[in-house]
């Protein structure tokens, strides 16, 4: 594959930036281009998801521990 083939393929797919000397869009920028919103909204959503995922995991484990402590019948048989 030559450089021109690569550029032609990227243009056809729509992954090239709109200004010269830049080659590929970032994931957030490409997603925002598809959705028609600012890339900063997408980046903020990704950062929020990175912080929210561990918090919800810990909360679910705590809820499971409380429910198992209150209902011994739900535990594994010993």
Secondary structure, DSSP 4 states (H G I P E B T S, - for coil): --HHHHHHHHHHHT-B-SSTT--B--HHHHHHHHHTS-HHHHHHHHHHHHHHHHHHHHHHHHHHHHHHHH-GGGSPP-
